[in-house]
Amino acid sequence: MTIRGRLIALSVAGAAALGVIASTGPATAEPAPDTPQIEVFGHRGASGYRPEHTLASYELAARMGADFIEPDLVPTKDGVLVARHEPEIGGTTDVADHPEFAARKTTKVIDSTEMTGWFTEDFTLAELKTLRAKERIPDIRRNNTVYDGLYEVPTFQEVLDLRERLSEELGRDIGVAPETKHPSYFRELGLPLEPGVVEALETSSLNKEDSKVVVQSFEVGNLKELREQLRVRLVQLISNSGAPQDFIEAGDPRTYADLVKPEGLKEIATYADVIGPDTKVILPVDDSNHLTEPTTVVADAHAAGLQVVPYTVRAENTFLPADFQSSQDPAQWGDVLGLFHALYDQGVDGIFSDMPDLAITARDQR
């Protein structure tokens, strides 16, 4: 039996045991004809092909057909939201090549993790605009390094402006899925992320129930706060280990594993519309990185009224379960279409991918 066939069989057996499908029903996990189309999120843009979190990466994702582009948001010293995966920018910009900023290299503790480098909160927007983006993982994505030095660090507003332009040009509504990064950390610095997110969406006339916008966070408290101010969909991100930082700081013993239990999902449904779990929360792997039996998280989330949009599918072997790897070369592409199909067969509502074109190809094969 193929990997996909084995996963379908396991999924159907587990669902039947839970009463999700009738035991006499057909042994298939294929969606019904009226099932909504799976939404494809360009993770950090089309970051498999361009340096992440650049306007070029977002534009390519949209032109490839992504339904959403995804900027991670961190603030500058003067409170402007910019798109970077982390506040530390030594790995994603040429800041180390700027002698005028050498003295700003420092070590900080962010969400219990020590980081050394240069941090957006120590730079004004004008200073950040003198830097240029570079590929974060050049050993894996060697082709992307040809674009090093070409692109600025974009602001959130510039991303929203790009979304508007591309929506008009392409004749379809391009969604945007901003993630608030380390909200507790930035709140303690006096640089809260939430006001800037709300203001930018209001300014762009996107704070409406029918707007193609979803706002994400790994924390819980700031999503509950945003629920009072935003009318767009909210996404509770779920790691495959650990706990939300605001839980840790408050002494709340619950973990992400607790949040995806039925009771935890019911609570999430009171303030969010979607969960965004690590793919391993849905398709776990063992110690040898091989797939094991799928969990019931997708079915449980749907029963709680939540959509499920897992992250992040990438084509390179180093990011794939062993079942889908093509060789020992970490940079070579494996059977990523097989992984997409395995996740789609679990009934997910969307997918985050660095290669949105491949996510769409797999979706179109269904």
C-alpha positions as CSV (number, residue, x, y, z in Angstrom):
1,M,0.0,0.0,0.0
2,T,1.3,3.5,-0.8
3,I,1.9,6.0,2.0
4,R,-1.1,8.0,0.9
5,G,-3.3,4.9,0.9
6,R,-2.0,3.9,4.3
7,L,-2.8,7.3,5.7
8,I,-6.3,7.3,4.2
9,A,-7.0,3.9,5.7
10,L,-5.7,5.0,9.1
11,S,-7.7,8.3,8.9
12,V,-10.9,6.5,8.0
13,A,-10.5,3.9,10.7
14,G,-9.8,6.5,13.3
15,A,-12.8,8.7,12.2
16,A,-15.1,5.7,12.3
17,A,-14.0,4.8,15.8
18,L,-14.9,8.3,16.8
19,G,-18.3,8.2,15.1
20,V,-17.2,10.9,12.6
21,I,-18.3,8.7,9.7
22,A,-20.7,5.8,9.6
23,S,-19.1,2.4,9.8
24,T,-21.0,1.3,6.8
25,G,-19.9,4.2,4.7
26,P,-17.4,4.1,1.9
27,A,-13.7,3.7,2.9
28,T,-12.5,7.0,1.5
29,A,-11.3,10.4,2.8
30,E,-12.0,12.2,-0.5
31,P,-13.9,15.5,0.0
32,A,-17.5,15.8,-1.0
33,P,-18.2,17.7,-4.2
34,D,-19.4,20.7,-2.3
35,T,-16.3,20.9,-0.1
36,P,-14.8,24.4,-0.1
37,Q,-11.5,24.8,-2.0
38,I,-8.4,24.4,0.2
39,E,-6.9,27.8,0.7
40,V,-3.2,28.2,0.0
41,F,-1.1,30.6,2.1
42,G,2.2,31.8,0.6
43,H,4.3,31.3,3.7
44,R,6.5,34.5,4.0
45,G,5.5,34.9,0.4
46,A,7.0,32.4,-2.1
47,S,10.0,32.0,0.2
48,G,11.1,28.8,-1.6
49,Y,12.0,31.0,-4.6
50,R,12.9,34.5,-3.2
51,P,14.3,35.7,0.1
52,E,11.5,35.6,2.6
53,H,9.4,38.6,3.7
54,T,10.3,40.8,0.7
55,L,7.8,42.4,-1.6
56,A,9.2,40.3,-4.4
57,S,8.5,37.1,-2.4
58,Y,4.9,38.2,-1.7
59,E,4.3,39.3,-5.3
60,L,5.5,36.0,-6.7
61,A,3.3,34.0,-4.3
62,A,0.3,36.0,-5.5
63,R,1.2,35.5,-9.1
64,M,1.6,31.8,-8.5
65,G,-2.0,31.7,-7.4
66,A,-1.7,31.8,-3.6
67,D,-5.0,32.8,-1.9
68,F,-3.1,34.6,0.9
69,I,0.3,36.1,1.5
70,E,1.7,35.9,5.0
71,P,3.9,38.7,6.6
72,D,5.3,38.1,10.1
73,L,5.3,41.4,12.0
74,V,7.8,43.0,14.3
75,P,8.3,46.6,15.3
76,T,11.0,49.2,14.7
77,K,12.4,51.5,17.4
78,D,9.9,54.1,16.3
79,G,7.0,51.7,16.4
80,V,6.5,50.9,12.7
81,L,5.5,47.3,11.9
82,V,7.8,45.6,9.4
83,A,7.9,42.2,7.9
84,R,10.6,39.9,9.4
85,H,10.3,36.4,10.8
86,E,12.2,37.4,13.9
87,P,13.3,40.7,15.4
88,E,16.9,39.4,15.0
89,I,17.9,40.4,11.5
90,G,21.5,39.3,11.2
91,G,20.4,36.2,9.3
92,T,18.0,37.9,6.9
93,T,19.6,41.2,6.0
94,D,23.1,42.5,5.3
95,V,23.3,44.4,8.6
96,A,26.6,42.8,9.4
97,D,28.1,44.5,6.4
98,H,27.2,47.9,7.7
99,P,30.1,49.2,10.0
100,E,27.8,52.0,11.2
101,F,25.7,49.4,13.0
102,A,28.4,47.2,14.3
103,A,28.0,48.4,17.9
104,R,24.3,47.5,17.9
105,K,25.1,43.7,17.9
106,T,23.9,42.4,21.2
107,T,22.5,39.4,23.0
108,K,18.9,39.3,24.2
109,V,16.5,36.7,25.7
110,I,13.2,36.5,23.7
111,D,10.6,34.1,24.9
112,S,13.1,32.2,27.0
113,T,15.5,31.8,24.1
114,E,18.9,33.6,24.0
115,M,19.6,35.3,20.7
116,T,22.7,37.2,19.5
117,G,22.6,39.7,16.6
118,W,20.9,42.9,15.6
119,F,17.2,43.5,16.5
120,T,14.6,45.6,14.7
121,E,13.5,47.3,17.9
122,D,17.0,48.9,18.0
123,F,16.6,50.5,14.6
124,T,14.4,53.3,13.3
125,L,12.5,52.6,10.1
126,A,14.8,54.9,8.2
127,E,17.8,52.9,9.4
128,L,16.2,49.6,8.5
129,K,15.5,50.9,5.0
130,T,19.3,51.2,4.4
131,L,19.6,47.4,4.7
132,R,18.9,44.8,2.1
133,A,17.4,41.4,2.5
134,K,19.3,38.1,1.9
135,E,18.4,34.4,1.9
136,R,18.0,33.0,5.4
137,I,19.1,29.4,4.6
138,P,21.6,29.7,1.8
139,D,23.0,26.2,2.2
140,I,19.5,24.8,1.5
141,R,18.2,27.4,-1.0
142,R,21.3,28.3,-3.0
143,N,19.3,29.6,-5.9
144,N,17.7,32.3,-3.7
145,T,21.1,33.8,-3.0
146,V,21.2,35.4,-6.4
147,Y,18.6,37.9,-5.1
148,D,20.7,38.8,-2.0
149,G,21.0,42.6,-1.7
150,L,18.1,43.5,-4.0
151,Y,15.2,44.1,-1.7
152,E,14.3,46.3,1.2
153,V,12.7,45.3,4.5
154,P,9.0,46.1,3.8
155,T,6.6,47.7,6.2
156,F,3.2,46.1,6.9
157,Q,1.5,49.0,5.1
158,E,3.7,48.4,2.0
159,V,2.6,44.8,2.1
160,L,-1.1,45.9,2.3
161,D,-0.6,48.3,-0.6
162,L,1.0,45.6,-2.7
163,R,-2.0,43.3,-1.9
164,E,-4.4,46.0,-3.1
165,R,-2.4,46.6,-6.3
166,L,-2.1,42.9,-7.1
167,S,-5.7,42.2,-6.4
168,E,-6.7,44.9,-9.0
169,E,-4.1,43.7,-11.5
170,L,-4.9,40.0,-11.2
171,G,-8.6,40.4,-10.9
172,R,-9.0,38.4,-7.7
173,D,-8.9,39.3,-4.0
174,I,-5.4,38.5,-2.6
175,G,-5.7,37.7,1.1
176,V,-3.3,38.7,3.8
177,A,-2.4,36.8,6.9
178,P,-0.2,38.8,9.3
179,E,1.3,37.0,12.3
180,T,2.1,39.0,15.4
181,K,5.5,37.8,16.6
182,H,6.5,37.6,20.3
183,P,3.6,39.9,21.4
184,S,4.4,39.5,25.2
185,Y,8.1,40.4,24.6
186,F,7.3,43.5,22.6
187,R,4.5,44.6,25.0
188,E,7.1,44.6,27.8
189,L,9.4,46.8,25.7
190,G,6.5,49.3,25.3
191,L,6.2,48.4,21.6
192,P,2.9,46.5,21.5
193,L,2.0,45.0,18.1
194,E,-1.7,45.0,18.3
195,P,-2.5,48.8,17.9
196,G,-0.4,48.9,14.7
197,V,-2.2,45.9,13.2
198,V,-5.6,47.3,13.9
199,E,-4.6,50.8,12.6
200,A,-3.2,49.4,9.4
201,L,-6.2,47.2,8.7
202,E,-8.5,50.2,9.5
203,T,-6.5,52.5,7.2
204,S,-6.7,50.0,4.4
205,S,-10.5,49.4,4.9
206,L,-9.8,45.7,5.7
207,N,-11.3,45.5,9.2
208,K,-14.5,44.0,8.0
209,E,-16.1,40.5,8.3
210,D,-15.9,39.9,4.6
211,S,-12.3,41.0,4.2
212,K,-9.9,38.3,3.1
213,V,-7.7,38.8,6.2
214,V,-6.7,36.5,9.0
215,V,-4.5,37.5,11.9
216,Q,-2.3,34.9,13.6
217,S,-0.5,34.4,16.9
218,F,1.1,31.6,18.9
219,E,0.0,33.4,22.1
220,V,-3.6,33.4,23.4
221,G,-4.0,36.7,25.3
222,N,-3.3,39.0,22.4
223,L,-5.8,37.1,20.2
224,K,-8.5,37.6,22.8
225,E,-7.6,41.3,22.9
226,L,-7.8,41.5,19.1
227,R,-11.1,39.7,19.1
228,E,-12.6,42.9,20.7
229,Q,-11.1,45.1,18.0
230,L,-11.1,43.2,14.8
231,R,-13.9,41.7,12.7
232,V,-11.6,39.5,10.6
233,R,-10.8,35.8,11.2
234,L,-8.2,35.0,13.9
235,V,-5.8,32.1,13.9
236,Q,-4.5,30.3,17.0
237,L,-1.2,28.9,16.0
238,I,-0.2,25.6,17.6
239,S,3.4,24.3,17.9
240,N,4.1,20.6,18.2
241,S,5.8,21.2,21.5
242,G,6.0,23.7,24.4
243,A,3.3,26.2,25.4
244,P,2.2,29.7,24.6
245,Q,4.6,32.3,26.0
246,D,1.8,34.2,27.8
247,F,0.8,30.9,29.5
248,I,4.3,30.3,30.7
249,E,4.6,33.9,32.1
250,A,1.3,33.6,33.8
251,G,2.1,30.2,35.4
252,D,-0.7,28.5,33.3
253,P,0.4,24.9,33.1
254,R,-1.4,24.1,29.9
255,T,0.6,23.3,26.8
256,Y,-0.1,23.4,23.0
257,A,-0.9,19.7,23.3
258,D,-3.7,20.6,25.8
259,L,-5.1,23.2,23.4
260,V,-5.8,20.7,20.7
261,K,-7.7,18.4,23.0
262,P,-11.5,18.7,22.6
263,E,-11.9,21.0,25.6
264,G,-9.0,23.2,24.5
265,L,-10.5,23.5,21.0
266,K,-13.8,24.5,22.4
267,E,-12.1,27.3,24.3
268,I,-10.2,28.4,21.2
269,A,-13.5,28.7,19.4
270,T,-14.6,31.4,21.8
271,Y,-12.0,33.8,20.5
272,A,-10.6,32.5,17.2
273,D,-11.9,31.0,14.0
274,V,-9.0,28.9,12.8
275,I,-6.2,26.8,14.3
276,G,-2.8,26.7,12.6
277,P,-1.1,23.6,13.8
278,D,2.4,22.4,12.9
279,T,1.9,19.6,10.4
280,K,3.3,17.1,12.9
281,V,0.2,17.8,15.1
282,I,-1.9,16.3,12.4
283,L,0.6,13.8,10.9
284,P,3.0,12.8,13.8
285,V,6.4,11.3,13.2
286,D,8.4,8.9,15.3
287,D,12.0,9.2,16.5
288,S,13.2,8.1,13.0
289,N,11.1,10.9,11.4
290,H,8.7,8.4,9.8
291,L,5.0,9.0,9.8
292,T,2.8,7.3,12.4
293,E,-1.0,7.2,12.7
294,P,-2.7,10.5,12.0
295,T,-4.3,12.3,15.0
296,T,-8.0,13.3,15.3
297,V,-7.1,17.0,15.6
298,V,-8.7,18.0,12.3
299,A,-12.0,16.2,13.1
300,D,-12.0,17.5,16.7
301,A,-11.4,21.1,15.5
302,H,-14.1,20.9,12.9
303,A,-16.5,19.5,15.6
304,A,-15.7,22.7,17.6
305,G,-16.5,24.9,14.7
306,L,-12.8,25.7,13.8
307,Q,-11.1,25.6,10.5
308,V,-7.6,24.0,10.3
309,V,-4.7,25.4,8.3
310,P,-1.4,23.6,9.1
311,Y,2.1,25.0,8.6
312,T,4.6,24.7,6.9
313,V,5.1,22.4,3.8
314,R,8.5,22.8,2.1
315,A,9.9,20.8,-0.7
316,E,13.5,20.2,0.5
317,N,14.3,16.8,2.0
318,T,15.5,18.4,5.3
319,F,12.0,19.6,6.0
320,L,10.1,16.4,4.9
321,P,9.2,13.3,6.9
322,A,11.5,10.5,6.0
323,D,8.7,8.8,4.1
324,F,8.8,11.6,1.5
325,Q,12.5,12.2,1.2
326,S,14.2,11.5,-2.1
327,S,17.9,11.2,-0.9
328,Q,20.3,12.1,1.8
329,D,20.9,15.5,0.2
330,P,19.1,18.0,2.5
331,A,18.6,20.6,-0.2
332,Q,17.2,18.2,-2.9
333,W,13.5,18.2,-3.3
334,G,11.5,15.1,-2.2
335,D,8.0,13.9,-2.8
336,V,6.4,17.1,-1.5
337,L,3.3,16.5,-3.5
338,G,2.8,13.3,-1.6
339,L,2.9,15.2,1.7
340,F,0.4,17.8,0.4
341,H,-2.0,15.0,-0.5
342,A,-1.5,13.3,2.8
343,L,-2.5,16.5,4.6
344,Y,-5.3,17.3,2.2
345,D,-6.7,13.8,2.8
346,Q,-7.0,14.6,6.5
347,G,-9.6,17.3,5.6
348,V,-7.6,20.5,6.3
349,D,-9.1,23.8,5.1
350,G,-5.9,25.4,4.0
351,I,-2.1,25.0,4.0
352,F,0.9,27.2,4.6
353,S,3.7,26.5,2.1
354,D,7.0,28.2,1.0
355,M,6.1,26.8,-2.5
356,P,2.5,27.9,-3.1
357,D,2.6,26.7,-6.7
358,L,3.2,23.2,-5.5
359,A,0.4,23.4,-3.0
360,I,-1.9,24.5,-5.8
361,T,-0.7,21.7,-8.1
362,A,-1.5,19.1,-5.4
363,R,-4.9,20.8,-4.8
364,D,-5.7,20.7,-8.5
365,Q,-5.0,17.0,-8.6
366,R,-7.7,16.2,-6.2
